[in-house]
Every structure is written in structure tokens, then in C-alpha cells.
Amino acid sequence: MSIVHTLNNAALTVAGLFYGEKDFEKTITLTVMGGLDTDCTGATAGSIIGAILGAKKLPKKWISPLGNKVETYLKGKQYFKSDEIAKRFARIAKKMRKEKSKK
């Protein structure tokens, strides 16, 4: 099995989430210490624990260096603000939930 296989990534991510005990930094670092596809597993574990904790509980030392900026390769729109992306996804999720409840 390749080191970037879905099963390896899923196992490392679940282990990091379990042993990280709802601690953002501990979750990410334990996941990455598992090796293999570290950029993907660290990002996946970080996004999951971040969603669990909520933005206000994320450690400043992890989010401050990002400067509320996401760089893209979209022609004409190279940068987005992270908080604007989060608000957009929240609006879309609410809209989808509302549409689903109508069915």
C-alpha cells in the first residue's frame, strides 16, 4: 500500500484525534508524528479538531502567522480572507439545511 493511501491517512488522523484529547496542538502534532503523508493527515486532523473546538478556541500561535489570508491560484482573485471563507461556508450550510428541511 502506498504511503499516501486513504486507509493510512484515515488511521493516523483518527489516532491523532483520539490521543489528542481535544487539544488542538497535541492532536496535530501526534498525527504528524505518525509519519507517511504528514501534510494531508495534519491538515485533516487540524480541520476536524478546529471544527470541534470552534474558531474562538484555536491557539493564537497557530492562527496568527496566517494573517487571515488564504492564497489561491484563481485568476483575478489570488487572496481571500479566512474569516470571509468561513462565513460563506456557514451561509451555504444554513441554506442547504433549510432546503433539506423543506423536503
N, C-alpha and C positions, 0 to 999 in steps of 0.2 A: 504494500500500500504506500502511495506517495506521502511525503511529509506534509503536503498541503491538502490532504484528503479531508472531507467533511466529517468523517467519524472521529478522526484525531482531534480536529478543531472543536467539535462538539464536546468531546470528553474533557479536554483541557479547560474549556470555558465553564462547563458545569462544575468541575473540581474547583476552579478558582472562585466561582460564586459560592460554593458550599463552604470551603475553608476560609474564604474572605470574611465571613461572618458579618455581612452588611457594612464592611469598612471599604470605602472606595479605593484607597491606595493599596490596601492589603489584597483586595480582590484582583486588581490589575497586575500587581507585581507577582503574586503567586501564579496567576495564569501564564504570564510571560516566562516565568522561571521554568515552566514545563517544557519550553523549547519548541522546536518544529516551526510552525507557521506563526511566529510571535506577533507580527503586526496585525494579522487578522484576529487572532484569539484575544489579544489585549484590547483591541478596539471593540470587539463583540462583547466581552465581559464588561468593559467600561461603559458601553452604551446601555447594557441591561441594568447594571447596578446604579448608573446615573438615573435611569427612568424609575427605578425602585425608590431611590432616595429623594429625587426631585432636585431641580437646579439650585435651590437655596442651600442645600446641604452638601454641595460639591466643594471640596477643599480649594481655596483661592490659589494655592501654589500650583494646582493642576490646570486651572482655567485662565488665570491672569495672563500667562505668556501667549495665549491665543489671541488676545486683544479683541475679542468679539468679532473676529473676521474669519471668513471661510474663503479660500481661493479656489476658483474653478477654471475650467478650460472652455467655458461658454463664451462664444464670440459676442462681444458687446456688453458682457456682464461678468467680469472676471472676479469680482468680490461681492460677497453677501455678508450681512451681519448675522451672527449666530442666533441672537435672540429673535430676529425677524423670521428666520427659518423655523424656529421652534413655534412661534406664534402662528405661522402659516400652516404648519402641520396640525396644530391643535384645532384651528378653524376647520380644516378639511376633515379631521376625525369627527368633530362635532356634527358637521354637515352629513357625513356618511352615517353616523349613528342615528341622526334624525330621519334620514331617508329609509334606513333599515327598519326603524320602528313603525313607519307608515305601512310597511308590507304586511 
